[in-house]
Amino acid sequence: MGENSWKGKRSIDKRKIKSSCRVTVFEKILLEINNFSQLCTYVSCAQRNLTKFSNVFFQESIDLVSSNLFRALPHSFTNAAVAIRFEESYYINRRNGVDDIPFQDPSWPHLELVYRFLSSLIKSPMTDPQLAAPCIKPSFILKLLDLFQSEDRRERGALVSVLQVIYRKFGVHRKLIRNSFFNVFYCCANEKHNAIPHLLLFLRSIVVEEEDDDDLGVQEEFRLFLVRGLIPLYKSKWLVLFYLHLNSCIQKFVEKDCKLADTVIQGMLRHWPTVDSAREYFFLDGVERVLEETQPDRFQLFMIPLFLRIANCLSSPHFKVAEKGFSLFNVHGNIQNLIKQYLDVILPIIFTDLEESAMNHWRHEIQKLAHDVSNSLMYIDPELYEECLMHLK
């Protein structure tokens, strides 16, 4: 292709698009990879020659991508019973220092070039959003979202990159993408969906970009998304796979609007696990992130029910849960200021469990943590501490 004139390149690439619009057997995979490599080069050449892509070319390219990407994926087990077994094996492997071997799709060398071609085509300054938008139909976006069920992490990462490009370039499709995310989150309470961590990271970036918008309709949509889509994820059987991403995403919501803090905490308290200590750890991590962004006037609305839960965690026989609970009292910054400001309410709530752990917890490290927290609280308000101690006796 490099030896042909620019006009010749355009005619050659039309033929390459048509020749690639078919399902390929692996004996011809090298030929297909070569075709897509040349198509990526064509997109770069168009930019250097300041040649806008026509509507026909863009539509043929989308058809090409559809023919090569959209396929039936292997069945994965998604029910709750499998989730329980998965969670058990996950912790056993973590404890033994064994990492799960990620699945690698043998067709990835080909798929990678398809994603690269699609991403470069959409990002190109030579793609006119107004002309190209009708070519990217809702069905195309929904099929891209279906591919997030791929077991290959590399493909899921490529999908995120492509969707981010589509979201930023085509404003007309943004609401569809957000609604599609909501449907995925809503359905995954009892089902495993490989997309959740990736979609949460994507959503976090959307919140950063769009919550600065003065459009009250958009802001209300995000608030409903938080309440109906994100907070219910805490009851998912597969929380172990995405709790860090979920907590980080929700923290960004509260950072953008501090009034959401009590909505989030009250929602977490509704779903708080009572018999699953490992899941309690995930919740405490989320609580810590929310409290970092919480203002005192909002903190008053939920501090009593929240610290009743935290008190139970301080005396938990699961040492990781107890350790995480005590860490809340050792965090410098906003959380420490909130505890100091409302210590007259918080200390009587936690005092019994605090002393129980200091005296009787089976793990020495937790006893030491309890003593350290107890001493620091006594230093803040000696009279209140003495009053609680007398009441306990």
C-alpha angles and dihedrals in degrees: 000000000000091000095055128087119256091257089051091050091056093054093044092052093051088058091046091052091052093045091052095050094095139078107269129217113224094247086072097041094109091055091051092048089052091051093053092045089056092046090054088051089050091056090052092048091051090057092050090049092045091234116156117223114245124233090247093053092048093049092049089050092052089050088050092052091046092053092052103038109035110082142131112281125214114269115261126198111249110165126115096251090059089047091059092050090045092052091050093051090044093059093042090053092046091050091049093046093246120143122206112250106241118234115249119202109224089217093058096105087062096039092049091061091047090054091045091052093048093047095047091046094053095041093048115112085223090069111091107214093210093052095040100044095079089054092060099069125190089251090059092054092046091052090051089054090051089059089065085083087073112122091218110096091203092061092048089051091051090050091054091052092049094047091049090054092048092046094052097041101043113045091180090069099047098092091048091052092048092048090049090054090052091053091052093049092045093053099044101072090102100014132073114239119181091206098067100091092044095046091049091054089047092048091050090057090048091054091052092051103038106033087072086067116105091217103121090198091060092046092051090048090055092048091053089045089056095048100041102028112028108031093052088058087078089075092054117122087221097056091122089071098056112013093115092053092044094050092047092049093049091047088058091053091053092044090056093045117018090192088075093066096090091044090055097044094046088050092050091049090055090056097036111140114241101186103025110080095180091059090048087065090058090051093050090052089054092047091053092052093049094047090054088066099036124115120217095247091056093042091063090062095065109013096105099053090038096054091045085063093042090051090059089051092054091063096037115135087221099090095204091057092047091046092051091048092053091046089068088068093050098051112112119218130033098358092052091049092051092051092049093048094051100028091123087066100034102046097058089050096053101029099095094049091042092056092042091057093044092055108028114018111130093227118072094211091058091049089054092048090050092051091049093050091044092053093047092051091047089053091053095052115004094177094053091046092051090048091053091047092052091048091052092052 
